Amino acid sequence: MIESRFGRFGGRYVPETLMAALDELDAVWSVAREDPEYWLVLHGHQDGFVGRPTPLYFAERLTEHHGGARIHFKREDLCHTGAHKLNNALGQALLAIRMGKRRIIAETGAGQHGVATATVCARFGLPCVVYMGAEDARRQEVNVRRMRMLGAEVRPVDSGSATLKDATSEAIRDWVTNVGDTHYVIGSAVGPAPYPALVRDLQRVIGDEAREQYLSAERTLPDAVVACVGGGSNAIGMFSAFVGDTDVDLIGVEAGGRGVSGVEHAAATVAGTAGVLHGSMSRILQDGAGLVRATHSVAAGLDYPGVGPEHAMLAETERARYVAVDDADAIAAFRRCTALEGIMPALETAHALHHVGDLARELGPGGRVLVCFSGRGDKDMHSVAEYEEAHR
């Protein structure tokens, strides 16, 4: 059995129709993760298709700019498709093939998970349907075109806030209807068990590589490891390799939107309360009646009212801490990194980079910070231009 609870968080809160499919996925993953053949095949694709290992990069000019700690990037933006999402999509596609599930569905916010899933489906010849909030589809039009070119059917979702929460809800409805031949490739460390642990284990390649690379380069571990958190897959993949190193601070950076003092944000760990969303108990943004609140972030991939249950546990046990960065600071970090390092971050990543600057100054010149550079930012050019036009 795969880990299903993280303290009081996690579990399964789903229709009875899905229980058998979740049991099947749990059983198949329990066998596959102990099977050398599965890992041999996965590692072969990681090497030749994904482009792993991704490099560790010393951000010299950003370090100088902030006048403090040495800043290193774990370059997940250099994965094929431009983000960490392919690590999980590839591993789950191989499991779907093992289960004989020939139809794949997915949800996506910023489009990177949708592109990753469409990519592996093209690679293996599997039909693919991607659900995407209509608002996200508008602001991430390039990724919509990429998915369709890869052969996926993109279904815009107009209900609710027309963002990631609504796309996820619609994907679950599809899965309930077509559970016999369909595998749902959940894109983050959320959802009913075994998904949070499964996604973490498939994304742990980030942290395992980064830890080995950092020790080789610096002869010590970083003082802090930082990653952006929406649902939290890149962060939990990075954190998992360092969680036993109690001298290493783990810091998740959520979307502060227009400010966490109001309601136009997506900082579920910072400002949320315990509740159930999309099949698991975690920290979510909800009103006094328990209704899930609408969220806002300039970064479509962080625009989600919940967080993975393992992050909720890490926050509650104080093994990790979580902060919020607002839209304006994320946009500034996007521009700063691009201009100083010649590397354009995803807006999601830019949230983490803003906090890294604050942390570097706080730690001082002897400090060491490692950030998960989760994705590249060409997909966000339109959103940045739109934001800046509105705030002139």
C-alpha positions as CSV (number, residue, x, y, z in Angstrom):
1,M,0.0,0.0,0.0
2,I,1.2,3.5,-0.9
3,E,1.2,6.2,1.8
4,S,-2.3,7.6,2.0
5,R,-2.2,9.9,5.0
6,F,0.2,12.7,6.0
7,G,-0.7,13.3,9.6
8,R,-4.4,14.2,9.6
9,F,-4.2,15.1,5.9
10,G,-4.7,13.1,2.8
11,G,-7.1,10.1,2.4
12,R,-9.8,9.5,-0.2
13,Y,-13.0,11.4,-0.4
14,V,-14.3,10.3,-3.8
15,P,-17.4,8.7,-5.3
16,E,-17.6,4.9,-4.9
17,T,-17.2,4.6,-8.7
18,L,-13.6,5.6,-8.4
19,M,-12.5,3.4,-5.5
20,A,-11.7,0.4,-7.6
21,A,-9.6,2.5,-10.0
22,L,-7.7,4.0,-7.1
23,D,-7.1,0.6,-5.6
24,E,-5.8,-0.6,-9.0
25,L,-3.4,2.4,-9.3
26,D,-2.2,1.8,-5.7
27,A,-1.5,-1.9,-6.4
28,V,0.2,-1.2,-9.8
29,W,2.4,1.5,-8.4
30,S,3.3,-0.6,-5.3
31,V,4.6,-3.3,-7.7
32,A,6.2,-0.9,-10.2
33,R,8.2,1.1,-7.7
34,E,9.9,-2.1,-6.6
35,D,10.4,-3.4,-10.2
36,P,13.9,-2.7,-11.7
37,E,12.4,-3.1,-15.2
38,Y,10.0,-0.1,-14.6
39,W,12.8,2.1,-13.5
40,L,15.1,1.0,-16.3
41,V,12.5,2.0,-18.8
42,L,11.7,5.2,-17.0
43,H,15.4,6.2,-16.7
44,G,15.9,5.5,-20.4
45,H,13.1,8.0,-21.3
46,Q,14.4,10.5,-18.7
47,D,17.8,10.4,-20.3
48,G,16.9,10.4,-24.0
49,F,13.5,12.1,-24.0
50,V,13.2,14.4,-21.0
51,G,16.9,15.5,-20.9
52,R,17.8,14.5,-17.4
53,P,19.8,15.1,-15.3
54,T,19.0,18.8,-15.4
55,P,21.9,21.0,-14.4
56,L,22.6,22.9,-11.2
57,Y,23.4,26.6,-12.0
58,F,25.1,29.2,-9.9
59,A,23.2,32.5,-10.4
60,E,26.2,34.8,-10.1
61,R,24.7,38.1,-11.1
62,L,21.5,37.6,-9.1
63,T,23.7,36.7,-6.1
64,E,25.7,39.9,-6.6
65,H,22.5,41.9,-7.1
66,H,21.0,40.8,-3.8
67,G,24.4,41.2,-2.0
68,G,24.0,38.1,0.1
69,A,23.8,34.4,0.0
70,R,25.0,32.3,-3.0
71,I,22.0,31.4,-5.1
72,H,21.8,28.2,-7.1
73,F,19.0,27.1,-9.5
74,K,18.0,23.5,-10.1
75,R,17.2,24.0,-13.8
76,E,13.9,22.1,-14.4
77,D,13.1,24.7,-17.1
78,L,15.6,22.7,-19.3
79,C,13.4,19.6,-19.2
80,H,11.8,18.8,-22.6
81,T,8.5,20.8,-22.7
82,G,10.0,23.5,-20.4
83,A,9.0,22.5,-16.9
84,H,9.2,19.8,-14.2
85,K,5.7,18.5,-15.2
86,L,7.1,15.9,-17.7
87,N,8.7,13.9,-14.8
88,N,5.3,13.0,-13.5
89,A,3.4,12.7,-16.8
90,L,6.0,10.2,-18.1
91,G,5.9,8.0,-15.0
92,Q,2.1,7.9,-15.0
93,A,1.9,7.2,-18.7
94,L,4.0,4.1,-18.2
95,L,1.7,3.0,-15.3
96,A,-1.3,3.6,-17.5
97,I,0.2,1.3,-20.2
98,R,0.8,-1.3,-17.5
99,M,-2.8,-1.1,-16.4
100,G,-4.0,-1.4,-20.0
101,K,-5.7,2.1,-19.8
102,R,-5.4,3.4,-23.3
103,R,-7.2,6.8,-22.9
104,I,-5.6,9.6,-20.9
105,I,-7.2,12.7,-19.3
106,A,-5.5,15.5,-17.5
107,E,-6.2,19.0,-16.0
108,T,-4.0,22.0,-16.5
109,G,-3.7,25.5,-15.3
110,A,-0.6,27.2,-16.8
111,G,-0.7,24.6,-19.5
112,Q,2.6,23.0,-18.7
113,H,1.1,19.8,-17.3
114,G,-1.3,19.7,-20.2
115,V,1.6,20.0,-22.6
116,A,3.6,17.4,-20.8
117,T,0.7,14.9,-20.8
118,A,0.0,15.6,-24.5
119,T,3.7,15.1,-25.2
120,V,3.9,11.6,-23.6
121,C,0.6,10.6,-25.2
122,A,2.1,11.6,-28.6
123,R,5.2,9.6,-27.7
124,F,3.2,6.4,-26.8
125,G,0.3,6.8,-29.2
126,L,-2.4,7.3,-26.6
127,P,-5.5,9.5,-27.1
128,C,-5.5,12.5,-24.7
129,V,-8.1,14.9,-23.4
130,V,-7.0,18.0,-21.4
131,Y,-9.4,20.1,-19.3
132,M,-8.4,23.7,-19.0
133,G,-10.2,26.7,-17.4
134,A,-11.4,29.1,-20.1
135,E,-9.6,32.0,-18.4
136,D,-6.4,30.0,-18.3
137,A,-6.8,29.0,-21.9
138,R,-7.1,32.7,-22.8
139,R,-3.9,33.7,-20.9
140,Q,-2.0,30.6,-21.9
141,E,-3.0,30.5,-25.6
142,V,0.5,29.3,-26.8
143,N,0.3,26.2,-24.6
144,V,-3.3,25.5,-25.9
145,R,-1.9,25.5,-29.4
146,R,1.0,23.3,-28.4
147,M,-1.3,20.7,-26.9
148,R,-3.5,20.6,-30.0
149,M,-0.5,20.3,-32.3
150,L,0.6,17.3,-30.2
151,G,-2.8,15.7,-30.9
152,A,-4.6,16.4,-27.6
153,E,-8.2,17.5,-27.4
154,V,-8.3,20.6,-25.2
155,R,-11.7,21.1,-23.6
156,P,-12.1,24.7,-22.1
157,V,-14.2,24.8,-18.9
158,D,-16.4,27.9,-18.4
159,S,-17.8,27.1,-15.0
160,G,-16.9,28.8,-11.7
161,S,-13.8,31.0,-12.0
162,A,-12.8,29.1,-15.2
163,T,-9.4,28.3,-13.8
164,L,-7.5,25.2,-12.5
165,K,-10.0,24.2,-9.8
166,D,-12.8,24.0,-12.3
167,A,-10.7,22.1,-14.8
168,T,-9.9,19.6,-12.1
169,S,-13.5,19.2,-11.2
170,E,-14.4,18.6,-14.9
171,A,-11.6,16.0,-15.3
172,I,-12.9,14.1,-12.3
173,R,-16.4,14.0,-13.8
174,D,-14.9,12.6,-17.0
175,W,-13.0,9.9,-15.0
176,V,-16.1,8.9,-13.1
177,T,-17.9,8.4,-16.5
178,N,-15.1,6.6,-18.3
179,V,-13.2,4.9,-15.4
180,G,-12.9,1.5,-17.2
181,D,-10.5,2.5,-20.0
182,T,-9.3,5.9,-18.8
183,H,-6.3,6.9,-16.5
184,Y,-6.4,10.4,-15.0
185,V,-2.9,11.9,-14.9
186,I,-3.2,14.3,-12.0
187,G,-0.6,17.0,-12.5
188,S,0.2,17.9,-8.9
189,A,0.7,16.3,-5.5
190,V,-3.0,16.6,-4.8
191,G,-6.1,14.5,-5.1
192,P,-7.1,11.2,-3.4
193,A,-4.6,8.6,-2.4
194,P,-2.3,7.3,-3.9
195,Y,-1.8,10.4,-6.1
196,P,0.0,12.7,-3.6
197,A,2.6,10.1,-2.8
198,L,2.8,8.8,-6.4
199,V,3.4,12.3,-7.8
200,R,5.9,13.1,-5.0
201,D,7.9,9.9,-5.8
202,L,7.9,10.7,-9.5
203,Q,9.1,14.2,-8.9
204,R,11.7,13.3,-6.3
205,V,14.2,12.9,-9.1
206,I,14.5,16.8,-8.8
207,G,15.5,16.7,-5.2
208,D,17.7,13.6,-5.5
209,E,19.7,15.1,-8.4
210,A,19.9,18.5,-6.8
211,R,21.2,17.2,-3.5
212,E,23.9,15.2,-5.1
213,Q,24.9,18.1,-7.5
214,Y,24.9,20.6,-4.6
215,L,27.1,18.5,-2.4
216,S,29.5,18.0,-5.3
217,A,29.6,21.7,-6.2
218,E,29.6,23.3,-2.7
219,R,30.9,20.4,-0.4
220,T,28.0,21.1,1.9
221,L,24.2,21.4,1.9
222,P,22.3,24.6,1.4
223,D,21.0,26.6,4.3
224,A,17.6,26.8,2.6
225,V,15.7,25.1,-0.2
226,V,13.0,27.2,-1.9
227,A,10.2,26.3,-4.4
228,C,6.9,27.8,-5.6
229,V,3.8,26.0,-4.4
230,G,0.4,25.8,-6.2
231,G,-0.6,22.2,-5.7
232,G,3.0,21.7,-4.8
233,S,4.6,19.0,-7.0
234,N,7.9,20.7,-7.9
235,A,8.2,21.7,-4.2
236,I,7.5,18.3,-2.7
237,G,9.8,16.7,-5.3
238,M,12.6,19.0,-4.2
239,F,11.8,19.0,-0.5
240,S,11.6,15.2,-0.2
241,A,15.4,14.8,-0.7
242,F,16.1,17.3,2.1
243,V,13.4,16.7,4.6
244,G,15.7,14.5,6.8
245,D,18.3,17.3,6.8
246,T,17.0,19.3,9.8
247,D,19.6,22.0,9.3
248,V,18.1,22.8,5.9
249,D,15.2,25.2,5.9
250,L,12.4,24.2,3.5
251,I,10.4,27.2,2.2
252,G,7.3,27.0,-0.1
253,V,6.2,30.2,-1.8
254,E,2.5,30.6,-2.6
255,A,0.6,33.2,-4.7
256,G,-0.2,36.3,-2.7
257,G,-2.1,37.7,-5.6
258,R,-3.4,41.2,-4.7
259,G,-2.6,40.6,-1.0
260,V,-3.3,37.9,1.6
261,S,-5.1,40.4,3.8
262,G,-8.0,40.2,1.2
263,V,-9.5,37.3,-0.7
264,E,-7.8,37.8,-4.1
265,H,-4.9,35.4,-3.6
266,A,-4.2,31.6,-3.8
267,A,-2.1,31.1,-0.6
268,A,-3.9,28.0,0.8
269,T,-1.2,27.0,3.2
270,V,-0.6,30.5,4.5
271,A,-4.2,31.6,4.8
272,G,-6.3,28.5,4.4
273,T,-8.0,26.1,6.8
274,A,-8.4,22.3,6.9
275,G,-11.0,21.0,4.5
276,V,-11.7,18.6,1.6
277,L,-11.0,19.4,-2.0
278,H,-10.8,17.1,-5.0
279,G,-10.6,13.9,-3.0
280,S,-8.3,14.7,-0.1
281,M,-8.1,16.6,3.1
282,S,-5.7,19.4,3.1
283,R,-5.5,23.2,3.7
284,I,-7.9,25.0,1.4
285,L,-9.3,28.5,0.9
286,Q,-12.9,28.4,2.0
287,D,-15.5,30.8,3.4
288,G,-17.3,30.5,6.8
289,A,-19.8,28.1,5.3
290,G,-17.1,25.8,4.0
291,L,-17.6,26.8,0.3
292,V,-14.4,26.9,-1.7
293,R,-13.3,30.4,-2.4
294,A,-12.4,31.9,-5.8
295,T,-8.7,32.6,-6.1
296,H,-6.4,35.0,-8.0
297,S,-2.8,34.9,-9.2
298,V,-1.0,36.4,-12.1
299,A,0.5,32.9,-12.5
300,A,-2.1,30.5,-13.8
301,G,-0.2,27.5,-12.4
302,L,-0.6,28.8,-8.8
303,D,-4.2,29.8,-9.2
304,Y,-5.6,27.0,-7.1
305,P,-7.5,27.1,-3.8
306,G,-5.7,24.1,-2.2
307,V,-2.4,22.5,-1.6
308,G,-1.1,18.9,-1.5
309,P,-1.7,17.2,1.8
310,E,2.0,16.5,2.5
311,H,2.6,20.2,2.3
312,A,-0.2,20.8,4.8
313,M,1.5,18.3,7.1
314,L,4.9,19.8,6.7
315,A,3.4,23.2,7.6
316,E,1.5,21.9,10.6
317,T,4.6,20.1,12.0
318,E,6.7,23.2,11.2
319,R,9.2,21.1,9.2
320,A,8.6,23.5,6.3
321,R,7.4,27.1,6.3
322,Y,5.3,28.8,3.7
323,V,5.1,32.4,2.6
324,A,3.1,34.4,0.0
325,V,4.5,36.7,-2.7
326,D,2.1,39.1,-4.5
327,D,1.7,39.7,-8.2
328,A,3.7,42.8,-8.4
329,D,6.8,41.3,-6.7
330,A,6.6,38.2,-8.9
331,I,6.5,40.4,-12.1
332,A,9.5,42.3,-10.8
333,A,11.4,39.0,-10.1
334,F,10.5,37.8,-13.6
335,R,12.1,40.8,-15.2
336,R,15.1,40.8,-12.8
337,C,16.1,37.2,-13.4
338,T,15.6,37.6,-17.2
339,A,17.8,40.7,-17.3
340,L,20.5,39.6,-14.9
341,E,20.9,35.9,-15.8
342,G,19.6,35.6,-19.3
343,I,17.1,33.0,-18.0
344,M,13.4,33.8,-18.2
345,P,11.5,32.1,-15.4
346,A,7.9,31.0,-15.4
347,L,5.7,33.4,-13.4
348,E,5.2,30.5,-11.0
349,T,9.0,30.3,-10.5
350,A,9.3,34.1,-10.2
351,H,7.3,34.0,-7.0
352,A,10.0,31.8,-5.5
353,L,12.7,34.0,-6.9
354,H,11.4,37.1,-5.2
355,H,11.5,35.4,-1.8
356,V,15.0,34.0,-2.6
357,G,16.2,37.6,-2.9
358,D,14.8,38.5,0.5
359,L,16.3,35.3,2.0
360,A,19.7,35.9,0.4
361,R,19.9,39.4,2.0
362,E,18.8,38.0,5.3
363,L,21.3,35.1,5.3
364,G,24.2,37.3,4.2
365,P,27.3,36.5,2.1
366,G,28.0,33.3,4.0
367,G,24.6,31.9,3.2
368,R,23.5,29.3,0.6
369,V,20.2,29.1,-1.1
370,L,18.9,26.5,-3.6
371,V,15.8,27.2,-5.6
372,C,13.8,24.9,-7.8
373,F,13.7,26.7,-11.1
374,S,10.5,24.9,-12.0
375,G,9.8,26.2,-15.5
376,R,10.6,28.7,-18.3
377,G,8.7,31.8,-18.9
378,D,8.1,32.2,-22.6
379,K,4.5,31.0,-22.0
380,D,4.0,34.0,-19.7
381,M,5.0,36.9,-22.0
382,H,1.4,37.8,-22.8
383,S,0.5,37.7,-19.0
384,V,3.4,40.0,-18.1
385,A,2.6,42.5,-20.9
386,E,-1.1,42.4,-19.9
387,Y,-0.3,43.0,-16.3
388,E,2.1,45.9,-17.0
389,E,-0.3,47.5,-19.4
390,A,-3.0,47.5,-16.7
391,H,-0.7,48.9,-14.1
392,R,0.9,51.8,-16.0
